[in-house]
Each structure stands twice: as C-alpha cells, then as structure tokens.
Amino acid sequence: MSNKKGISFVVLSMAAFTFEDMFLKLLLNSLPVGQLLCMFGLGTASVFAALTWITGTRFDEAGAWGKLPLLRAFCEAGAALTFYLALSTIDLTLVAAVYQAVPLVIVIGAALILREQVGWRRWLAVLLALLGVILIIAPGSLEFDPNAIWAVLSVLFVAGRDLATRKIEESLSSTLISFQGFAVLIPAGLVWHFAAGEVMIPVSLTHLVLTLGGVIFGAIGYYFIVRGMRIGEVSVVAPFRYSRILFAILIGTIVFGERVDMLALLGIGLIVFAGLYSLKREAQKTVRQRL
C-alpha cells in the first residue's frame, strides 16, 4: 500500500467536495431548494440509470425494493433536503464543521441499532464530538441561528443512510442503489417545493455552468476518495478526511466572506480530536483481533 499517495488522494477529494459545496451554495443564492434538489436528482439519477442499464442490471432485481433499500433511499432524500436547507441559510464553514461529526454519530447508531460493541473510551469521544457540535451551533446564545438544526438533522439522516447500507445484501448492485438514492430526490424536491410555496425560477446559463461545476467536482471527489481509501491503509489515510474543514474555512472566507468565532473553532477542535481518537482506538482494536 502507498500511504503517501493515499493521503494525497484523500486530501484532494476533500478539496473537491468543498468546491462542490461552494457551487451548491452559489446556486442556492438564486434557486429554491426544492427546484435544485429536483435538478440534481434528475441529472444524477439519469447517469446511474444509464450505468445500471449498461451493466445489464435489472431494475427489479430481487430485494432491490425491499425495506432496507427503501429506508436507505428515504434517508438519502432527508439528508440531501436538510443539507440544502442548511447550506442555503447558514455559513458553508458551519455546515462542514457539523458534518465532521458524522462518523461518531454512526458509532452511536452502530451501538444502539446494530448492537456493535463500543468501549467507554469511544463513548467518551462521541460525547466530546457532540459537545463540539453544541459549541458550533451555540444554542441559547445571541449568535444562535435555528437554521443550524438543518445541518444536525442532515448528519442524523446521513448516519441512518450509512447504517442501512451496511445491512443491505452485498449482492445488490451498487449502481442500482445509487440510482434509488438520487431518484428519490425528485419527489422529495417536489414535495418541499409545493409545501414551502416556492416559486419556480427560470434556469439560466449561469445556473447550468454552476451545476456542471458541482457535478464535475463531486465526481472528482468521489473518484479520489475511492482511490485514496483503496491504495492506503485506512487507519493512516482516514484521518485526513478532516482536512475538509480547513478547505471549508478557506473557501468560506474567500468566496462568501465568512468568519469563524473562537467558540466554533473550539467546537471544531473537539470534533476533530474525538474523531482522530476514535479512529486510533478502532485501529488498535483491529490489530488486537489479528493477533
């Protein structure tokens, strides 16, 4: 394994994902959430539908529309909707910071739902991460923005999606699962569009260019994260996922004029520390199991 290359790919993927978020936020400045959700859902679902057809996978293959795949699709829709709502109302930096807690929220779900064994040290790391999230969104303070709750809800939906994915049969096509996850964004976007009373905005050339930018950087990020995790040791390269918050602070400051206060920086530090510690404990556990 090449850890240096793996680290480079992971860092590049985090930069690409941050640029994808930047394009989304720019689009959300002029397009309503429901409409953009439908646009991305239709575009990306079409790509995965084509891939599913090209690979000869049946759209009605056994188990494809069972409870777990549908639950995963529902969580995907919830995660995307709440992420877009958060990105349209609060700073990019704050959204990215809250999202750093996703791995540790998955630990909670794995312990409570999948009954996986989690030691007290990792529970402590989870509590530190949750404290970090509280410091970032600052409930009860004059700086508190209720829209930050959208980012927290998105994290919960993402954790639910990943936990459901773990239980889905490995034989089920990944392209079909991906198609379901993006196709469900269309009805979710329509429901939100009409429920929120949004007004449809004509799509301009600028919108199309920004959308293309988001799709390209999203694809680059996805490719690089897969490459990085495959050629490097997970325990070595995974911590570099936290470089995403650094890119978010940089893009947020330069493009959107955002500022991060000391309380939020402390919260970010707690989440990163807790995540790195949890990864270290998981690596030690894996080593012991091999001996």
C-alpha beads as a LAMMPS data file, in Angstrom:
LAMMPS data file: protein, C-alpha beads

291 atoms
290 bonds

1 atom types
1 bond types

-500.0 500.0 xlo xhi
-500.0 500.0 ylo yhi
-500.0 500.0 zlo zhi

Masses

1 110.0

Atoms # bond

1 1 1 0.000 0.000 0.000
2 1 1 1.129 3.536 -0.735
3 1 1 0.103 5.689 2.198
4 1 1 1.569 8.906 0.780
5 1 1 -0.440 8.575 -2.417
6 1 1 -3.493 7.547 -0.412
7 1 1 -3.213 10.647 1.785
8 1 1 -2.801 12.861 -1.294
9 1 1 -5.933 11.416 -2.910
10 1 1 -7.999 11.816 0.277
11 1 1 -6.917 15.442 0.725
12 1 1 -7.677 16.174 -2.953
13 1 1 -11.094 14.541 -2.581
14 1 1 -11.912 16.733 0.424
15 1 1 -10.912 19.824 -1.573
16 1 1 -13.107 18.693 -4.476
17 1 1 -16.107 18.042 -2.214
18 1 1 -15.695 21.519 -0.708
19 1 1 -15.756 23.059 -4.183
20 1 1 -18.905 21.041 -4.902
21 1 1 -20.482 22.556 -1.769
22 1 1 -19.372 26.008 -2.938
23 1 1 -21.170 25.591 -6.279
24 1 1 -24.290 24.353 -4.487
25 1 1 -24.290 27.339 -2.147
26 1 1 -23.854 29.727 -5.083
27 1 1 -26.806 28.070 -6.832
28 1 1 -28.928 28.268 -3.675
29 1 1 -28.432 32.030 -3.659
30 1 1 -30.807 32.252 -6.625
31 1 1 -32.604 28.907 -6.936
32 1 1 -35.111 27.491 -4.418
33 1 1 -34.153 24.348 -2.519
34 1 1 -36.875 22.115 -3.988
35 1 1 -36.067 23.062 -7.567
36 1 1 -32.322 22.473 -7.153
37 1 1 -32.992 19.153 -5.429
38 1 1 -35.069 18.050 -8.425
39 1 1 -32.396 19.225 -10.865
40 1 1 -29.565 17.330 -9.189
41 1 1 -31.762 14.300 -8.579
42 1 1 -32.859 14.120 -12.215
43 1 1 -29.347 14.663 -13.593
44 1 1 -27.512 12.220 -11.356
45 1 1 -30.259 9.580 -11.320
46 1 1 -30.167 9.598 -15.131
47 1 1 -26.433 8.859 -15.052
48 1 1 -26.856 5.919 -12.673
49 1 1 -29.905 4.662 -14.586
50 1 1 -27.748 4.532 -17.721
51 1 1 -24.956 2.743 -15.839
52 1 1 -27.449 0.265 -14.406
53 1 1 -28.809 -0.446 -17.900
54 1 1 -25.324 -0.687 -19.475
55 1 1 -24.128 -3.202 -16.861
56 1 1 -27.191 -5.344 -17.515
57 1 1 -28.585 -4.950 -14.002
58 1 1 -32.346 -5.389 -13.678
59 1 1 -34.182 -2.513 -12.020
60 1 1 -36.483 -5.062 -10.382
61 1 1 -33.794 -7.489 -9.198
62 1 1 -34.569 -9.491 -6.077
63 1 1 -34.515 -7.420 -2.893
64 1 1 -33.963 -4.132 -4.708
65 1 1 -37.196 -2.595 -3.460
66 1 1 -37.272 -4.164 -0.005
67 1 1 -37.474 -2.332 3.323
68 1 1 -33.738 -1.656 3.721
69 1 1 -33.088 -0.201 0.238
70 1 1 -36.204 1.972 0.572
71 1 1 -35.161 3.059 4.070
72 1 1 -31.744 3.981 2.699
73 1 1 -33.342 5.971 -0.129
74 1 1 -35.596 7.791 2.352
75 1 1 -32.570 8.725 4.484
76 1 1 -30.729 9.871 1.358
77 1 1 -33.623 12.186 0.493
78 1 1 -33.785 13.517 4.047
79 1 1 -30.029 14.068 4.157
80 1 1 -29.973 15.953 0.844
81 1 1 -33.011 18.120 1.637
82 1 1 -31.751 19.160 5.071
83 1 1 -28.212 19.675 3.728
84 1 1 -29.506 22.022 1.018
85 1 1 -31.637 23.871 3.572
86 1 1 -28.617 24.281 5.857
87 1 1 -26.353 25.380 3.008
88 1 1 -28.918 27.948 1.844
89 1 1 -29.314 29.558 5.274
90 1 1 -26.056 29.282 7.266
91 1 1 -22.328 29.541 6.573
92 1 1 -20.623 26.860 4.490
93 1 1 -17.986 26.595 7.221
94 1 1 -20.556 25.781 9.910
95 1 1 -22.241 23.134 7.756
96 1 1 -18.890 21.464 7.044
97 1 1 -17.936 21.657 10.721
98 1 1 -21.124 19.936 11.916
99 1 1 -20.676 17.276 9.229
100 1 1 -17.366 16.233 10.776
101 1 1 -19.429 14.523 13.487
102 1 1 -20.960 12.015 11.028
103 1 1 -18.511 9.129 11.759
104 1 1 -19.098 9.428 15.501
105 1 1 -22.886 9.588 15.105
106 1 1 -22.583 6.357 13.111
107 1 1 -20.778 4.865 16.135
108 1 1 -23.848 5.678 18.256
109 1 1 -26.156 4.084 15.684
110 1 1 -23.949 1.003 15.354
111 1 1 -24.035 0.516 19.129
112 1 1 -27.750 1.164 19.661
113 1 1 -29.202 -0.301 16.458
114 1 1 -26.670 -2.859 15.158
115 1 1 -25.593 -3.876 18.679
116 1 1 -21.894 -3.469 17.923
117 1 1 -19.543 -3.367 20.920
118 1 1 -18.359 0.161 21.729
119 1 1 -15.992 0.727 24.669
120 1 1 -16.227 3.558 27.165
121 1 1 -13.331 5.458 25.560
122 1 1 -15.140 5.668 22.224
123 1 1 -18.327 6.716 24.028
124 1 1 -16.299 9.499 25.601
125 1 1 -15.086 10.508 22.143
126 1 1 -18.715 10.618 20.955
127 1 1 -19.690 12.865 23.874
128 1 1 -16.785 15.199 23.086
129 1 1 -17.901 15.386 19.455
130 1 1 -21.478 16.180 20.484
131 1 1 -20.164 18.898 22.779
132 1 1 -18.233 20.239 19.791
133 1 1 -21.430 20.377 17.716
134 1 1 -23.200 22.257 20.534
135 1 1 -20.382 24.807 20.661
136 1 1 -20.536 25.277 16.881
137 1 1 -24.283 25.890 16.636
138 1 1 -24.264 27.760 20.004
139 1 1 -27.892 27.190 21.110
140 1 1 -29.128 29.756 23.631
141 1 1 -26.594 32.400 22.581
142 1 1 -27.242 35.631 20.720
143 1 1 -25.354 34.155 17.749
144 1 1 -27.595 31.074 17.531
145 1 1 -29.286 30.553 14.170
146 1 1 -32.156 27.999 14.318
147 1 1 -31.330 27.034 10.728
148 1 1 -28.230 25.266 12.070
149 1 1 -30.612 22.499 13.171
150 1 1 -30.949 21.572 9.484
151 1 1 -27.253 20.612 9.460
152 1 1 -27.709 18.481 12.594
153 1 1 -30.731 16.729 11.058
154 1 1 -28.727 16.112 7.882
155 1 1 -25.984 14.430 9.907
156 1 1 -28.585 12.137 11.505
157 1 1 -30.033 11.221 8.096
158 1 1 -26.549 10.508 6.695
159 1 1 -25.798 8.230 9.658
160 1 1 -29.107 6.438 9.085
161 1 1 -28.309 6.035 5.384
162 1 1 -24.876 4.528 6.090
163 1 1 -26.230 2.190 8.769
164 1 1 -28.937 0.968 6.381
165 1 1 -26.280 0.476 3.675
166 1 1 -24.322 -1.821 5.994
167 1 1 -27.305 -4.178 6.274
168 1 1 -28.170 -4.319 2.563
169 1 1 -27.201 -7.531 0.759
170 1 1 -23.736 -7.206 -0.834
171 1 1 -25.053 -8.890 -3.965
172 1 1 -27.335 -5.932 -4.665
173 1 1 -25.898 -3.696 -7.401
174 1 1 -24.205 -0.520 -6.166
175 1 1 -25.308 1.364 -9.297
176 1 1 -28.939 0.423 -8.651
177 1 1 -28.688 1.517 -5.008
178 1 1 -27.117 4.800 -6.144
179 1 1 -29.898 5.270 -8.706
180 1 1 -32.514 4.835 -5.984
181 1 1 -30.728 7.307 -3.704
182 1 1 -30.691 10.050 -6.345
183 1 1 -34.066 9.271 -7.951
184 1 1 -35.818 9.795 -4.616
185 1 1 -34.520 13.395 -4.573
186 1 1 -37.034 14.245 -7.314
187 1 1 -40.226 13.519 -5.308
188 1 1 -38.566 14.951 -2.190
189 1 1 -37.785 18.158 -4.056
190 1 1 -41.326 18.382 -5.460
191 1 1 -42.910 17.828 -2.047
192 1 1 -40.739 20.541 -0.470
193 1 1 -41.284 22.882 -3.430
194 1 1 -45.071 22.834 -3.072
195 1 1 -45.151 22.557 0.730
196 1 1 -42.878 25.586 1.131
197 1 1 -44.725 27.543 -1.568
198 1 1 -41.566 28.068 -3.620
199 1 1 -41.674 29.868 -6.943
200 1 1 -40.023 28.170 -9.934
201 1 1 -37.049 30.170 -11.226
202 1 1 -36.072 30.032 -14.932
203 1 1 -32.748 28.229 -15.318
204 1 1 -30.078 30.468 -16.841
205 1 1 -26.737 29.681 -18.470
206 1 1 -25.038 30.686 -15.199
207 1 1 -27.134 28.121 -13.329
208 1 1 -26.173 25.414 -15.823
209 1 1 -22.460 26.286 -15.554
210 1 1 -22.583 26.210 -11.738
211 1 1 -24.491 22.924 -11.823
212 1 1 -21.897 21.433 -14.176
213 1 1 -19.157 22.638 -11.832
214 1 1 -20.853 20.957 -8.882
215 1 1 -21.294 17.692 -10.777
216 1 1 -17.673 17.659 -12.025
217 1 1 -16.128 18.377 -8.622
218 1 1 -18.488 15.912 -6.960
219 1 1 -17.386 13.196 -9.386
220 1 1 -13.699 14.085 -8.872
221 1 1 -14.144 13.963 -5.110
222 1 1 -15.887 10.596 -5.284
223 1 1 -13.165 9.130 -7.517
224 1 1 -10.302 10.416 -5.366
225 1 1 -11.811 9.207 -2.074
226 1 1 -12.277 5.717 -3.520
227 1 1 -8.688 5.714 -4.855
228 1 1 -7.278 7.017 -1.602
229 1 1 -9.080 4.513 0.613
230 1 1 -8.098 1.620 -1.659
231 1 1 -4.348 2.259 -2.012
232 1 1 -3.634 3.454 1.536
233 1 1 -4.111 1.929 4.976
234 1 1 -7.467 3.080 6.339
235 1 1 -6.036 3.926 9.769
236 1 1 -3.429 6.175 8.108
237 1 1 -5.442 7.927 5.389
238 1 1 -8.886 8.216 7.041
239 1 1 -7.868 10.992 9.491
240 1 1 -7.095 13.232 6.527
241 1 1 -10.836 13.426 5.838
242 1 1 -10.803 16.176 8.465
243 1 1 -8.849 18.372 6.047
244 1 1 -12.281 19.173 4.609
245 1 1 -12.968 21.643 7.413
246 1 1 -9.763 23.536 6.559
247 1 1 -10.839 23.837 2.915
248 1 1 -14.316 24.908 4.035
249 1 1 -12.884 27.688 6.219
250 1 1 -10.686 28.823 3.305
251 1 1 -13.490 28.809 0.708
252 1 1 -15.967 30.280 3.181
253 1 1 -13.637 33.163 3.945
254 1 1 -12.520 33.929 0.381
255 1 1 -15.751 33.361 -1.553
256 1 1 -18.506 34.130 0.966
257 1 1 -16.732 36.432 3.428
258 1 1 -17.489 34.130 6.366
259 1 1 -15.853 34.430 9.778
260 1 1 -15.477 31.685 12.374
261 1 1 -15.558 32.747 16.038
262 1 1 -13.423 31.194 18.785
263 1 1 -16.313 29.143 20.206
264 1 1 -16.910 27.497 16.830
265 1 1 -13.169 26.862 16.410
266 1 1 -13.132 25.171 19.820
267 1 1 -16.076 23.028 18.757
268 1 1 -14.326 22.076 15.515
269 1 1 -11.207 21.161 17.500
270 1 1 -13.204 18.900 19.829
271 1 1 -14.882 17.081 16.928
272 1 1 -11.586 16.533 15.082
273 1 1 -9.827 15.361 18.254
274 1 1 -12.675 12.972 19.091
275 1 1 -12.715 11.618 15.531
276 1 1 -8.967 11.047 15.415
277 1 1 -9.033 9.359 18.826
278 1 1 -11.902 7.095 17.735
279 1 1 -10.002 6.120 14.580
280 1 1 -6.930 5.319 16.685
281 1 1 -8.966 3.094 19.012
282 1 1 -10.525 1.315 16.025
283 1 1 -7.062 0.694 14.531
284 1 1 -5.797 -0.712 17.848
285 1 1 -8.860 -2.950 18.072
286 1 1 -8.218 -4.280 14.550
287 1 1 -4.571 -5.034 15.386
288 1 1 -5.582 -6.957 18.537
289 1 1 -8.099 -9.008 16.573
290 1 1 -5.394 -10.008 14.085
291 1 1 -3.013 -11.214 16.793

Bonds

1 1 1 2
2 1 2 3
3 1 3 4
4 1 4 5
5 1 5 6
6 1 6 7
7 1 7 8
8 1 8 9
9 1 9 10
10 1 10 11
11 1 11 12
12 1 12 13
13 1 13 14
14 1 14 15
15 1 15 16
16 1 16 17
17 1 17 18
18 1 18 19
19 1 19 20
20 1 20 21
21 1 21 22
22 1 22 23
23 1 23 24
24 1 24 25
25 1 25 26
26 1 26 27
27 1 27 28
28 1 28 29
29 1 29 30
30 1 30 31
31 1 31 32
32 1 32 33
33 1 33 34
34 1 34 35
35 1 35 36
36 1 36 37
37 1 37 38
38 1 38 39
39 1 39 40
40 1 40 41
41 1 41 42
42 1 42 43
43 1 43 44
44 1 44 45
45 1 45 46
46 1 46 47
47 1 47 48
48 1 48 49
49 1 49 50
50 1 50 51
51 1 51 52
52 1 52 53
53 1 53 54
54 1 54 55
55 1 55 56
56 1 56 57
57 1 57 58
58 1 58 59
59 1 59 60
60 1 60 61
61 1 61 62
62 1 62 63
63 1 63 64
64 1 64 65
65 1 65 66
66 1 66 67
67 1 67 68
68 1 68 69
69 1 69 70
70 1 70 71
71 1 71 72
72 1 72 73
73 1 73 74
74 1 74 75
75 1 75 76
76 1 76 77
77 1 77 78
78 1 78 79
79 1 79 80
80 1 80 81
81 1 81 82
82 1 82 83
83 1 83 84
84 1 84 85
85 1 85 86
86 1 86 87
87 1 87 88
88 1 88 89
89 1 89 90
90 1 90 91
91 1 91 92
92 1 92 93
93 1 93 94
94 1 94 95
95 1 95 96
96 1 96 97
97 1 97 98
98 1 98 99
99 1 99 100
100 1 100 101
101 1 101 102
102 1 102 103
103 1 103 104
104 1 104 105
105 1 105 106
106 1 106 107
107 1 107 108
108 1 108 109
109 1 109 110
110 1 110 111
111 1 111 112
112 1 112 113
113 1 113 114
114 1 114 115
115 1 115 116
116 1 116 117
117 1 117 118
118 1 118 119
119 1 119 120
120 1 120 121
121 1 121 122
122 1 122 123
123 1 123 124
124 1 124 125
125 1 125 126
126 1 126 127
127 1 127 128
128 1 128 129
129 1 129 130
130 1 130 131
131 1 131 132
132 1 132 133
133 1 133 134
134 1 134 135
135 1 135 136
136 1 136 137
137 1 137 138
138 1 138 139
139 1 139 140
140 1 140 141
141 1 141 142
142 1 142 143
143 1 143 144
144 1 144 145
145 1 145 146
146 1 146 147
147 1 147 148
148 1 148 149
149 1 149 150
150 1 150 151
151 1 151 152
152 1 152 153
153 1 153 154
154 1 154 155
155 1 155 156
156 1 156 157
157 1 157 158
158 1 158 159
159 1 159 160
160 1 160 161
161 1 161 162
162 1 162 163
163 1 163 164
164 1 164 165
165 1 165 166
166 1 166 167
167 1 167 168
168 1 168 169
169 1 169 170
170 1 170 171
171 1 171 172
172 1 172 173
173 1 173 174
174 1 174 175
175 1 175 176
176 1 176 177
177 1 177 178
178 1 178 179
179 1 179 180
180 1 180 181
181 1 181 182
182 1 182 183
183 1 183 184
184 1 184 185
185 1 185 186
186 1 186 187
187 1 187 188
188 1 188 189
189 1 189 190
190 1 190 191
191 1 191 192
192 1 192 193
193 1 193 194
194 1 194 195
195 1 195 196
196 1 196 197
197 1 197 198
198 1 198 199
199 1 199 200
200 1 200 201
201 1 201 202
202 1 202 203
203 1 203 204
204 1 204 205
205 1 205 206
206 1 206 207
207 1 207 208
208 1 208 209
209 1 209 210
210 1 210 211
211 1 211 212
212 1 212 213
213 1 213 214
214 1 214 215
215 1 215 216
216 1 216 217
217 1 217 218
218 1 218 219
219 1 219 220
220 1 220 221
221 1 221 222
222 1 222 223
223 1 223 224
224 1 224 225
225 1 225 226
226 1 226 227
227 1 227 228
228 1 228 229
229 1 229 230
230 1 230 231
231 1 231 232
232 1 232 233
233 1 233 234
234 1 234 235
235 1 235 236
236 1 236 237
237 1 237 238
238 1 238 239
239 1 239 240
240 1 240 241
241 1 241 242
242 1 242 243
243 1 243 244
244 1 244 245
245 1 245 246
246 1 246 247
247 1 247 248
248 1 248 249
249 1 249 250
250 1 250 251
251 1 251 252
252 1 252 253
253 1 253 254
254 1 254 255
255 1 255 256
256 1 256 257
257 1 257 258
258 1 258 259
259 1 259 260
260 1 260 261
261 1 261 262
262 1 262 263
263 1 263 264
264 1 264 265
265 1 265 266
266 1 266 267
267 1 267 268
268 1 268 269
269 1 269 270
270 1 270 271
271 1 271 272
272 1 272 273
273 1 273 274
274 1 274 275
275 1 275 276
276 1 276 277
277 1 277 278
278 1 278 279
279 1 279 280
280 1 280 281
281 1 281 282
282 1 282 283
283 1 283 284
284 1 284 285
285 1 285 286
286 1 286 287
287 1 287 288
288 1 288 289
289 1 289 290
290 1 290 291
